[in-house]
Amino acid sequence: MERISQVLLTCLLNACWQIALITAVAWFCAWLLRETAARYRHLLWVAALALCFCLPVLTSYQVSRGASFNVQPEPQTAVQEAVVSSTRIPLDIPNSPKETSSFVPVSRNLATGLVAIYLLFLGYRGTSLFKAWRLTRAIARSASTMEVPEHLRTIIERCQSALGVKRVGIFCSAAVPMPITVGSLNRLVILPEQLLLEADPDVLTSAIGHELVHIRRRDYALNLVYELIHLPLSFHPAAALVRRRIRETRELSCDELVADRLLKAEVYARSLVRLAGSAMAAGARSAGVAGGQPHSHDEQWLSP
């Protein structure tokens, strides 16, 4: 148990500076790519999140292997003995396994306490994530099928044809102020009830097209993966920044594709402003808060 605590503590201490360094490098690279398409910056931040998770784990694994196998000093070869003899460099080779350990030198009680605090924090964040997932699933189950009006059916078919998305269910719910996408295999687009009263075809095209792009990109399943990767890193503010940049660039990538395939950029921008105004009014009435996070265009529970 003590060894596990030491390995985990070493991983956390390495993560403190490694995540900060990775985030700084990613931020600089994103600045260099600021004139490129948002999908490239999105891939950059996703790679940064994966590296933030993998690098501390790999370094801690190497430290663990070094502590396990570097018990006895390796015998010197004849060449090494000759070099040492000629240069007269005294070698102080430790003979104790404790001295060769690469773990962070902290007391047992301190290591146990820090690991216990981290595990409690991890349990709290994991519980919040699970509640958010359950809430998303509850909204999906409560959504109802609807009689699609002819003008809305035409818009849906146009969006599906332009984006290459075929299999998708369209539902409605009073529990969401803006359209959301849920499901990895059984993919659903859930529209707010007030949106069905919208007469402007550009607004409807913007809302439905944006969600169909999420389906095309498989953002719901990917977002769940990103949340699980971020979970053990959530103690670090830089990891939260990486997560936020992933969300922002994901939405921008969807916006770019909608503006490229369905609507002109200025028309799409006006439609988004109108959708946001409707969502704010609906959110004020229903107080749409889930999983401790406000529901908005960028943060929709576990939905993209």
C-alpha positions in Angstrom: 0.0 0.0 0.0 2.9 2.3 0.8 4.4 1.7 -2.6 1.1 2.5 -4.4 0.8 5.7 -2.4 4.4 6.7 -3.4 3.8 5.9 -7.1 0.5 7.9 -7.1 2.0 10.8 -5.3 4.9 10.9 -7.7 2.5 10.9 -10.6 0.6 13.8 -9.1 3.7 15.9 -8.4 4.9 15.2 -11.9 1.5 16.2 -13.3 1.6 19.5 -11.5 4.5 20.9 -13.6 4.0 18.7 -16.7 0.4 19.7 -17.3 1.3 23.4 -16.9 4.2 23.0 -19.4 2.0 21.1 -21.9 -0.7 23.7 -21.6 1.7 26.5 -22.2 3.1 24.9 -25.3 -0.4 24.1 -26.6 -1.5 27.7 -26.0 1.5 29.0 -28.0 0.8 26.5 -30.9 -2.8 27.5 -30.9 -1.7 31.1 -31.1 0.4 30.2 -34.2 -2.7 28.5 -35.7 -5.1 31.3 -34.9 -5.7 32.0 -38.6 -6.4 28.4 -39.5 -9.6 26.4 -39.3 -10.9 25.7 -35.9 -10.8 22.0 -36.4 -7.0 22.1 -36.4 -6.9 24.0 -33.1 -9.5 21.5 -31.7 -7.2 18.6 -32.6 -4.3 20.4 -30.9 -6.2 20.8 -27.6 -7.4 17.2 -27.7 -3.8 16.1 -28.2 -2.8 18.3 -25.3 -5.4 16.7 -23.0 -4.2 13.2 -24.0 -0.6 14.2 -23.3 -1.5 15.7 -20.0 -2.8 12.3 -19.0 -0.2 10.1 -20.5 3.0 11.9 -19.7 2.7 11.8 -15.8 1.6 8.2 -16.0 4.5 7.2 -18.2 7.1 9.0 -16.1 5.7 7.5 -12.9 5.8 4.1 -14.5 9.4 4.5 -15.4 10.2 5.7 -11.8 8.4 2.7 -10.5 10.4 0.3 -12.7 13.6 2.1 -11.8 12.9 1.7 -8.1 12.0 -1.9 -8.5 15.0 -3.0 -10.6 17.8 -0.6 -9.5 18.5 -2.4 -6.3 22.1 -3.5 -6.8 24.7 -1.3 -8.4 25.7 -2.6 -11.9 29.3 -4.0 -12.0 31.8 -1.8 -13.8 33.5 -2.9 -16.9 37.2 -2.9 -17.3 37.0 0.3 -19.5 35.0 2.1 -16.8 37.4 1.0 -14.1 40.3 2.3 -16.2 38.5 5.7 -16.8 37.8 6.1 -13.1 41.3 5.1 -12.1 42.9 7.5 -14.6 40.7 10.5 -13.7 40.7 9.7 -10.0 36.9 10.4 -9.6 35.6 8.9 -6.4 32.3 7.1 -7.0 29.8 7.0 -4.2 27.6 4.2 -5.2 24.8 3.6 -2.8 24.4 0.1 -1.4 20.9 0.5 0.0 17.8 0.0 -2.1 16.2 2.9 -0.2 18.9 5.3 -1.4 18.5 4.2 -5.0 14.7 4.8 -5.0 13.5 7.5 -7.4 10.3 8.2 -5.5 9.6 11.6 -4.0 11.2 11.7 -0.5 8.2 12.4 1.8 7.1 10.9 5.0 4.6 8.0 5.0 1.9 10.0 6.8 2.2 12.9 4.5 2.1 10.7 1.4 -1.0 8.8 2.7 -2.7 12.1 3.6 -2.1 13.7 0.2 -3.3 10.6 -1.6 -6.4 10.3 0.6 -7.3 14.0 -0.2 -6.8 13.3 -3.9 -9.0 10.2 -3.9 -11.7 12.1 -2.0 -11.6 14.8 -4.6 -11.6 12.3 -7.4 -14.7 10.6 -5.9 -16.5 14.0 -5.6 -15.7 14.9 -9.2 -16.6 11.4 -10.4 -20.0 11.6 -8.6 -20.7 14.9 -10.2 -19.9 13.5 -13.7 -22.1 10.5 -13.0 -25.0 12.8 -12.0 -24.5 14.8 -15.1 -24.6 11.7 -17.2 -27.8 10.5 -15.5 -29.4 13.8 -16.0 -28.6 13.8 -19.7 -30.0 10.3 -20.0 -33.1 11.3 -18.1 -33.7 14.2 -20.5 -33.3 11.8 -23.4 -35.8 9.4 -21.9 -38.3 12.2 -21.2 -38.1 13.6 -24.7 -41.1 12.8 -26.9 -41.6 12.2 -30.5 -43.3 14.9 -32.4 -45.4 15.4 -35.5 -42.9 17.2 -37.7 -44.4 20.0 -39.7 -43.9 20.0 -43.4 -41.6 23.1 -43.4 -39.5 21.6 -40.6 -39.2 18.3 -42.4 -37.9 20.0 -45.5 -35.3 21.8 -43.4 -34.2 18.6 -41.7 -33.9 16.7 -45.0 -31.9 19.6 -46.5 -29.5 19.6 -43.5 -29.1 15.8 -43.6 -28.4 15.9 -47.3 -25.8 18.7 -47.1 -24.0 17.2 -44.1 -24.3 13.5 -45.0 -26.1 12.5 -41.8 -28.9 9.9 -42.4 -29.8 8.0 -39.3 -31.0 10.4 -36.6 -34.1 10.8 -34.4 -35.7 14.2 -33.9 -37.4 14.7 -30.6 -38.6 17.6 -28.5 -38.6 18.4 -24.8 -39.6 21.3 -22.5 -36.5 20.6 -20.3 -33.9 22.0 -22.7 -33.7 25.7 -23.6 -31.5 24.9 -26.7 -31.1 22.0 -29.1 -28.9 19.2 -27.8 -27.5 16.0 -29.2 -27.4 12.8 -27.1 -26.5 9.2 -27.8 -23.5 7.3 -29.2 -25.3 4.6 -31.1 -28.9 5.7 -31.0 -28.3 9.3 -31.9 -31.0 11.9 -31.0 -31.4 15.6 -31.6 -33.7 17.0 -28.9 -35.3 20.4 -29.8 -36.8 22.7 -27.2 -40.6 23.0 -27.6 -40.5 26.8 -28.2 -38.3 26.2 -31.2 -41.1 24.4 -33.0 -43.0 27.7 -33.0 -40.1 29.4 -34.9 -41.1 30.6 -38.3 -37.7 31.8 -39.6 -36.2 29.0 -41.7 -32.7 30.3 -41.2 -33.0 30.0 -37.4 -34.3 26.4 -37.7 -31.6 25.5 -40.2 -28.9 26.9 -37.9 -30.2 25.0 -34.9 -30.8 21.7 -36.6 -27.7 21.9 -38.8 -25.4 22.6 -35.8 -26.7 19.5 -34.0 -26.4 17.3 -37.1 -22.7 18.4 -37.4 -22.2 17.2 -33.8 -23.7 13.8 -34.9 -21.5 13.8 -38.0 -18.4 14.3 -35.8 -19.6 11.9 -33.1 -19.1 14.6 -30.5 -21.3 13.0 -27.8 -19.2 9.9 -27.5 -15.9 11.8 -27.9 -17.0 14.3 -25.3 -17.6 11.5 -22.8 -14.1 10.2 -23.4 -12.7 13.6 -22.9 -14.5 14.0 -19.6 -13.2 10.7 -18.4 -9.6 11.6 -19.3 -10.0 15.0 -17.6 -11.5 13.4 -14.4 -8.1 12.4 -12.8 -6.6 15.7 -14.0 -9.4 18.0 -12.8 -7.4 19.1 -9.7 -5.2 21.2 -12.0 -6.4 24.6 -13.3 -4.4 24.2 -16.5 -6.3 21.0 -17.3 -9.6 22.9 -16.9 -8.3 25.4 -19.4 -7.5 22.6 -21.9 -11.0 21.2 -21.4 -12.6 24.6 -22.0 -10.5 25.2 -25.1 -11.7 21.8 -26.4 -15.3 22.8 -26.0 -14.8 26.2 -27.6 -13.0 24.9 -30.6 -15.5 22.0 -31.0 -18.3 24.5 -31.2 -16.3 26.7 -33.6 -15.6 23.7 -35.8 -19.3 22.9 -36.0 -20.1 26.6 -36.8 -17.6 26.6 -39.6 -19.0 23.5 -41.2 -22.6 24.9 -41.0 -21.5 28.2 -42.5 -19.7 26.3 -45.3 -22.4 23.8 -46.2 -25.8 25.4 -45.2 -25.9 29.2 -44.6 -23.8 32.2 -45.2 -21.7 33.2 -42.3 -23.5 36.5 -41.5 -26.9 34.8 -41.7 -25.7 32.0 -39.5 -24.3 34.5 -36.9 -27.6 36.4 -36.7 -29.5 33.1 -36.3 -27.2 32.1 -33.4 -27.8 35.4 -31.7 -31.5 34.9 -32.0 -31.2 31.3 -30.7 -29.1 32.5 -27.7 -31.7 35.1 -26.8 -34.5 32.6 -26.9 -32.4 30.2 -24.7 -31.7 32.9 -22.2 -35.4 33.7 -21.9 -36.2 30.0 -21.5 -33.4 29.4 -19.1 -34.6 32.2 -16.9 -38.0 30.6 -16.8 -36.9 27.1 -16.2 -33.5 27.7 -14.4 -31.9 25.1 -16.6 -28.9 24.1 -14.5 -27.4 20.6 -14.7 -24.5 18.9 -13.0 -23.4 22.2 -11.3 -22.9 23.9 -14.7 -25.1 26.4 -16.6 -26.7 25.1 -19.7 -25.5 27.1 -22.7 -24.5 26.8 -26.3 -21.0 25.7 -25.2 -21.8 23.7 -22.0 -24.6 21.3 -22.3 -24.3 18.6 -19.5 -22.5 15.7 -21.2 -24.0 16.7 -24.6 -21.8 18.6 -27.1 
